[in-house]
């Protein structure tokens, strides 16, 4: 699991997660790569820190 440093970045990666842009909210949605389910979403235009990005279509 990624560790927060308290200085605006994470040390390491968040495993078994990916994120993609959500055009409905203009934010990002986090997905569990094992089950394919959506886990969490945010309406901020900034992506989640330390989570790999999926390619858009």
N, C-alpha and C positions, 0 to 999 in steps of 0.2 A: 504494500500500500504506500502511496505517496505521502510524504511528511511535509507539513506546513512549516516554513521557516519563520514566519512572522515578518518577513521583509518583502512581501509582494510576489514571491515565487515558491514553487514546490521543488523538493529534492526527490527526483525519481518520477516515474510515470504512474498513472492510475491504470491498473490492469483490468482486463476483461470489460472495458468500456470504450465506446466510441461516441462521437458527436457529429451532428449534421445541422445545417442551417434550416430553420423552420420559417417558411415564407408567410405563414399565417400570423405569427407574432413578431416577425422580424428579429427573432432571437435564435437561440440554439437549444437543441434537445439532445439529451444523453441517452444512449442505448446500451443495454447489456448484450455483449457479443455472444454469450452462451445461449440465451433463450431468444434473443432478438426483440425483447420487450423494451418499450420506452420506460426509462427509470425516472428521469427528472427533466424539467425544462426551465428555461429562464428567458425573460423578455428583454434582457439587456443585449445590445448588439455586440458585446464582447464575448468571445468563446470561453468555455470552461478552461481552467488552467490545468495543464498536464494530461489532457485527454486527447487521444488521437482523433483526427478529423476524417470523416468519410468523404468520398468523392461525390459531388453533386451530379445530377443527370441533366 
